[in-house]
Amino acid sequence: MPKRKYHVLIDRIVLGKECNALHYILDFPSRFYGSKHRKFFHSLEEATLIGFLLYGKEGVISACLHLLADNLESEIKKYLRSLG
């Protein structure tokens, strides 16, 4: 899971603003469930709904970027592990 500061940086680059509360909420379960936290709030429907309720259209984009960054990081880690 990328740190929140990276999610916020992506927001600033793409949206020109930060959606910090969105990332805090999406990743809050990680405090209790660690890497398994993506069972909560990480479906496209849940994440975009939370984003929309907090920030409108920009929140939906931010939520999609959050999921994309999380999945990309996971795939890169899997690939690097497969190399040995």
N, C-alpha and C positions, 0 to 999 in steps of 0.2 A: 504494500500500500504506500503510495507516495505520501510524503508529509503534507500537511495542510498548506504549508507555505508554497509548495509547488502547485497545488490546485489553485490557490489564490493568484499566483504568478500567471498561470494560464488564463485565468479570468481577466487579469489586467491586460494581457497581450491581445486576447480575442475580443473582449467586451469593453475594455476601457474602464472597468470598475470591478470591485471585489464582491464576491458573494460568500463571504466568510462564514456566515451563520449556516448556510446550506451545507458546506463541507463539514462543519462541526457536527451538525445533526446526522448527516449520512454516515460519518465515521464514529459517532459516539459509542455504538455497541462494541467497538474494538477494545474499549476499556475492560469489558467483561468477557468477551469471546475471542479476543486476539484475531488471528487470521481468519477465523470462521465468521467474523462480523458481517461479511457480505451477504449472509442469509437475511439480513435485515436492511431494508431501505435501498437495496442495490438492484432491484429489478428496474427496468426502464420505466414502468408505470409508476412505481412508488417514488423513485428519485425525481422524475419530472413533475409529479404532482407536488412534492415538497418544494421543488424549485419554483414552480409557478405560484404557489401560495405565498412564498417569501419574496420573490423578485419579479414575478410576471414572466414575460417572454424571455428575458435575459436569464432568469433562473432556470428555465427549461434548457436553454443552451448550456448553461454552466453545469447542470446535472448530467447532461449527455457527455460533456467534456470530462467530468469527474469519472464517470463509468469508463470512458475510453482510456483515460490515463491509468486507472486501476488495472484494466484488462491488459493494456499494453505492457505495463510493468511486470505483470504476472507471466505473460508470454515470453518476455525477454529473459526473465529469471529461469523459466523452464528450459529455454533454448540453451542458455549458458550452462545449466546443470547437465544437459545432454552432451555437451562437449567434453565433459570429464572433469 
